[in-house]
Amino acid sequence: MIAYNLGLSTITPVDIIDILLVSLLLYQLYKLIRGSVAVKTILGFSTVYLISWLADKVGMRLLGQILRQITGISAIATVVLFQYEIKKFFSTLGSLFFLSGKQLLVRIPGLKKKSDLSFNITAIVEASKILGGTNTGGLIVLSNTEDLKFYIESGDLLEALISKRLLLAIFNEESPLHDGAVIIYQAKIIAARCILPVTERQNLPAQFGLRHRAAIGMSEVTDTLVVIISEETGQISVARKGILEHNLSAQELRIAINEYLKEG
Ligand SMILES: Nc1ncnc2c1ncn2[C@@H]1O[C@H](COP(=O)(O)OP(=O)(O)OP(=O)(O)O)[C@@H](O)[C@H]1O
């Protein structure tokens, strides 16, 4: 076996692969919890552990005992509290194993391949504004990194350049394509009439029906930004990482899309 002697220890190619895989895993974990409530919860758990350890050290038996009980249930609490992050982590790992070589390059940090075309943000913003103004429902999934093959296959393939007129034509109530979601991958409208996974969350306000629930569900399990135009109120919302930002102006929608594309 090939091995490199760097003085202190011998590094083999397997060690290098090992380090690369661990870095990839840690990067995925970091991406998942970055900016989410998970960070605060982890800090909370760590504080309880620390106080419990200190209480034991200085002989505060009662406090130590109570805190130990709390830390004892933290394993179960972690699974319940982080069910979204855990689900997302495994679905990301799963999709990594089923990526083609080209898609794998897109996922490796630093090697992210930018699309040759640029996302026509203005077309998406203007179409959303018009749809909202005429109380026409719309559901648009933006993906910069995942090809969303599984969801694309549930709808009708289009592979067209993004244009305001095309988006308006798709969501026109007379159109046979208006039901379900449009999926935009990199800079193209890939498919329409797609079926998205509906969130299982119970605590959503009653005003949010299936369109909003499907948007939240999709953003929970994929790295996408989902734009919703409400048929009932004409309001524009976006869902990202399971969080819904409601009643956005055209300018706010533009900012949300820009931020997503920068992140992606
Ligand atoms: N799983 C799904 N995937 C994609 N689109 C869906 C899904 N479920 C519902 N929809 C779309 O949402 C429409 C129904 O929206 P519904 O009125 O229940 O939602 P809503 O959140 O109250 O939105 P609105 O404010 O527009 O009424 C359907 O006609 C369909 O186009």
Ligand as a Chemical Component Dictionary entry (heavy atoms), coordinates in Angstrom:
data_LIG
# 
_chem_comp.id                   LIG 
_chem_comp.type                 NON-POLYMER 
_chem_comp.pdbx_formal_charge   0 
_chem_comp.three_letter_code    LIG 
# 
loop_
_chem_comp_atom.comp_id 
_chem_comp_atom.atom_id 
_chem_comp_atom.alt_atom_id 
_chem_comp_atom.type_symbol 
_chem_comp_atom.charge 
_chem_comp_atom.model_Cartn_x 
_chem_comp_atom.model_Cartn_y 
_chem_comp_atom.model_Cartn_z 
_chem_comp_atom.pdbx_ordinal 
LIG N1  N1  N 0 -48.713 18.254 -2.582 1  
LIG C1  C1  C 0 -48.871 19.272 -3.447 2  
LIG N2  N2  N 0 -47.908 19.545 -4.331 3  
LIG C2  C2  C 0 -48.037 20.570 -5.204 4  
LIG N3  N3  N 0 -49.092 21.383 -5.243 5  
LIG C3  C3  C 0 -50.091 21.159 -4.383 6  
LIG C4  C4  C 0 -50.038 20.104 -3.438 7  
LIG N4  N4  N 0 -51.166 20.126 -2.704 8  
LIG C5  C5  C 0 -51.897 21.155 -3.182 9  
LIG N5  N5  N 0 -51.258 21.775 -4.183 10 
LIG C6  C6  C 0 -51.728 22.956 -4.969 11 
LIG O1  O1  O 0 -52.464 23.789 -4.087 12 
LIG C7  C7  C 0 -53.788 23.958 -4.552 13 
LIG C8  C8  C 0 -54.737 23.943 -3.402 14 
LIG O2  O2  O 0 -54.393 24.961 -2.569 15 
LIG P1  P1  P 0 -55.190 25.274 -1.199 16 
LIG O3  O3  O 0 -56.264 26.240 -1.496 17 
LIG O4  O4  O 0 -55.518 24.017 -0.470 18 
LIG O5  O5  O 0 -53.957 25.896 -0.462 19 
LIG P2  P2  P 0 -53.719 27.246 0.338  20 
LIG O6  O6  O 0 -52.416 27.029 1.040  21 
LIG O7  O7  O 0 -54.936 27.594 1.142  22 
LIG O8  O8  O 0 -53.474 28.299 -0.811 23 
LIG P3  P3  P 0 -54.389 29.524 -1.310 24 
LIG O9  O9  O 0 -54.089 30.647 -0.355 25 
LIG O10 O10 O 0 -53.870 29.737 -2.689 26 
LIG O11 O11 O 0 -55.837 29.057 -1.271 27 
LIG C9  C9  C 0 -54.027 22.792 -5.480 28 
LIG O12 O12 O 0 -54.966 23.144 -6.466 29 
LIG C10 C10 C 0 -52.670 22.514 -6.061 30 
LIG O13 O13 O 0 -52.442 23.340 -7.192 31 
# 
loop_
_chem_comp_bond.comp_id 
_chem_comp_bond.atom_id_1 
_chem_comp_bond.atom_id_2 
_chem_comp_bond.value_order 
_chem_comp_bond.pdbx_ordinal 
LIG N1  C1  SING 1  
LIG C1  N2  SING 2  
LIG C1  C4  DOUB 3  
LIG N2  C2  DOUB 4  
LIG C2  N3  SING 5  
LIG N3  C3  DOUB 6  
LIG C3  C4  SING 7  
LIG C3  N5  SING 8  
LIG C4  N4  SING 9  
LIG N4  C5  DOUB 10 
LIG C5  N5  SING 11 
LIG N5  C6  SING 12 
LIG C6  O1  SING 13 
LIG C6  C10 SING 14 
LIG O1  C7  SING 15 
LIG C7  C8  SING 16 
LIG C7  C9  SING 17 
LIG C8  O2  SING 18 
LIG O2  P1  SING 19 
LIG P1  O3  DOUB 20 
LIG P1  O4  SING 21 
LIG P1  O5  SING 22 
LIG O5  P2  SING 23 
LIG P2  O6  DOUB 24 
LIG P2  O7  SING 25 
LIG P2  O8  SING 26 
LIG O8  P3  SING 27 
LIG P3  O9  DOUB 28 
LIG P3  O10 SING 29 
LIG P3  O11 SING 30 
LIG C9  O12 SING 31 
LIG C9  C10 SING 32 
LIG C10 O13 SING 33 
# 
